[in-house]
Amino acid sequence: MSSNAPRHIRLTSHPEPQAHRWPLRWGAAGPAERGPVIGSVTRPSDRNVIGTHGGSYSLYRALAVSAGALSPLQRPDLANTHPVTEIGPYPQWTEPGKIVSLDPWGHVTGEAFGQAIGEGIDIRPTIAITRARLNMAELNALVGQGELAPDGQVLHGNGDVSVTKAAIDPVWWLPGIAERFGVAEHDLRRTLFEQTGGMYPELVTRPDLSVFLPPIGGITAYIFGDPRALADRHTRLACRVHDECNGSDVFGSDICTCRPYLIQGIEEGIRAAQGGGVGLVVYNRKEGRALGEVTKFLVYNARKRQEGGDQAATYFERTECVAGVQDARFQQLMPDVLHWLGVTRIHRLISMSNLKYDAMVEQGIEVLERVPIPPDRIPPDAAVEMEAKKAAGYFAPEAPSPADLARTVGRPLESM
Amino acid sequence: MSSNAPRHIRLTSHPEPQAHRWPLRWGAAGPAERGPVIGSVTRPSDRNVIGTHGGSYSLYRALAVSAGALSPLQRPDLANTHPVTEIGPYPQWTEPGKIVSLDPWGHVTGEAFGQAIGEGIDIRPTIAITRARLNMAELNALVGQGELAPDGQVLHGNGDVSVTKAAIDPVWWLPGIAERFGVAEHDLRRTLFEQTGGMYPELVTRPDLSVFLPPIGGITAYIFGDPRALADRHTRLACRVHDECNGSDVFGSDICTCRPYLIQGIEEGIRAAQGGGVGLVVYNRKEGRALGEVTKFLVYNARKRQEGGDQAATYFERTECVAGVQDARFQQLMPDVLHWLGVTRIHRLISMSNLKYDAMVEQGIEVLERVPIPPDRIPPDAAVEMEAKKAAGYFAPEAPSPADLARTVGRPLESM
């Protein structure tokens, strides 16, 4: 293993006096001027970013190399992997500060840098775009009830839904991330290094490297209808931006509204596409408000066991006690994927989150209508969350009173 | 921000001559003898591991600190967060080499180290155990068809399912990981460092620190019935070990069997618990065979576009071309969670994977029966995967012939 590595271990790198062969000019007008993101480890001298591809999965790749199952020199064969549809380029890709947490050219790597790749430079896509058919029990039920009608294009007679979907790995342009959060880049780099227990010293030793591939989960965008219509502000767009919640999204836990609201987003996306518009569901890997599932389950226990039971009135307090913060999702970076898709106006936003709405508006995306989840789709034990969020600024026809909040109490642990 | 940090940045640490106050003795008989895993960054001098808590989510915690939303000194208030049920201790917890990728004492932190926590040592749980109610459309349909009958305990009249669930963050004991993979610890550490593009130099500078909290996704275990019965080899256990597939698990993509097989695992778990046995579903965050979703979508495109179409005969080849390896899930570490739960015998394994089966048997877990997915639950476009896997050693009544493999061709991209 590690047959490509020199025997000497370099603990961190430092800026080199000579100009790098592959400079990155973030925000440049085209992929060639911008330059390729090179995060692969097969030839370290080509690298122009901190971190590596695949986020967390680089650890598994390392295990594969350790076990002798993967050659450390292996470069991908990208034949036939190119996107099934064009996305952009859009003006947002080059407007300063619009996109700072993904590479807008991440899907056209093969086409833009084909020659360099042919010469042996290990340039990898950070975005992949494919097509799929979905079949979901809840949508089939809606068809059965006559709420959704197959049209043979978006929704098929057997309940299948045709979608275009994009998987997007994070690519952080550190000066832009710092600006979005209103902090100095130097401080951001230092805090990222320290708060992760010392991950990537290059965050502090390489101020000349401005791009970081963080080992966090990415984004998947599901598009219903024509992807190019997303950028046309006169085509009706129904959009849900959804943050991962494995317990509900996959297992149907009834303590929150996540899966029901996701289904509503898909349903509205299908309906928009059927009516000549377009639908978009963005899925962000930010489990448990980006605090992780261990913290989430600790908070569930603390909520259920507190004096007076699981009350809407103390909903956020419990998370803050355990995690020190109510929410770590930082919707400030969320609109980047919308900019990438060319979105400038959302006709129907399938979300009540004021944090998401505010982040979109702040980023210049117009939102015409906000669509709440209908009360009959809120699972029994999720009323606590819903009332607490409404009181905290969630979009709703009316905010609950303090008495409503005190009255809304969830199921105790014993009767789960 | 970073108000707890000295002005001098320490790029990596090195072993110190004096004995550490919190030594870790992996495999010791009890939590006190073993010592607490201290991965928090609020007081660096107490740390006795490489990395930090929350896996990937430490990056979001860092953003929270950067943005001024979270104090870098914040310690969690763990009041009322303790597990809803006892798990263990079991003999497997102290048998050498049995558990190397999670902390078997990770859920009893509060109780085992309450005094130290009270004195201000920032010791955090790596496992949280709670109870939940699940409600899933597919299970409701099975109730409607008379395939599942509510009993009022496990499965309620309204279709709710009562479960105990545990979220588990990875805690790698590096000497044990190296042994499981048959490599020298020194080589493992170096490869982990190099293949991640230089993450955590302490992997090479701190051979005295044997525990690593890798920034990868964790595990969730869903238990149907009495969790303590998992350790009784005479109580019938139905178990599915499931690896994340967001496209199918959440969105119902029909290119694989993931969600249908997961539903079958839950259904069998409910049935086992109703019959006096116990059910277990283990969910591992290993998207796209632990290669990530970008790679997965690239492979989908390459499969669909190859000459002759998406054939079972070339199924694994396409992944290997793009990723360099067919699979990076490394089932060798998977049985750890079963050891933690005390499992020594699985009566019904709801999986056809020979890799999972082999890993369990290798680790001394007896598997009595393997339950395939019924043909009528295999989605239309998933036949390619199923036939290819059967040919590669997947458990099945009969393996497909080369002619069968060549005949099994999936839907082209144009008709998705």
Interface residues (C-beta under 8 A of the other chain):
Chain A: M1 S2 A5 I9 R10 L11 T12 S13 G39 V41 R47 I50 G51 T52 G54 G55 S56 Y57 S58 L59 Y60 R61 A62 L63 A64 V65 S66 A67 G68 A69 L70 S71 P72 Q74 R75 P76 D77 L78 A79 N80 T81 H82 P83 V84 P125 T126 I127 A128 I129 T130 R131 A132 R133 L134 N135 M136 A137 E138 L139 A141 D160 S162 K165 A166 A167 I168 D169 F181 G182 V183 D187 L188 R190 T191 L192 F193 E194 Q195 T196 G197 G198 M199 Y200 P201 E202 V204 T205 L213 P214 P215 I216 G217 G218 T220 Y222 N246 G247 D249 V250 F251 G252 S253 D254 I255 L262 I266 Y283 K286 E287 G288 A290 L291 G292 E293 V294 T295 K296 F297 L298 V299 Y300 N301 A302 K304 R305 Q306 C321 V322 A323 G324 V325 A328 R329 F330 P379 D381 R411 L413 M416
Chain B: M1 S2 A5 I9 R10 L11 T12 S13 G39 V41 R47 I50 G51 T52 G54 G55 S56 Y57 S58 L59 Y60 R61 A62 L63 A64 V65 S66 A67 G68 A69 L70 S71 P72 Q74 R75 P76 D77 L78 A79 N80 T81 H82 P83 V84 P125 T126 I127 A128 I129 T130 R131 A132 R133 L134 N135 M136 A137 E138 A141 D160 S162 K165 A166 A167 I168 D169 F181 G182 V183 D187 L188 R190 T191 L192 F193 E194 Q195 T196 G197 G198 M199 Y200 P201 E202 V204 T205 L213 P214 P215 I216 G217 G218 T220 Y222 N246 G247 D249 V250 F251 G252 S253 D254 I255 L262 I266 Y283 K286 E287 G288 A290 L291 G292 E293 V294 T295 K296 F297 L298 V299 Y300 N301 A302 K304 R305 Q306 C321 V322 A323 G324 V325 A328 R329 F330 P379 D381 R411 L413 M416
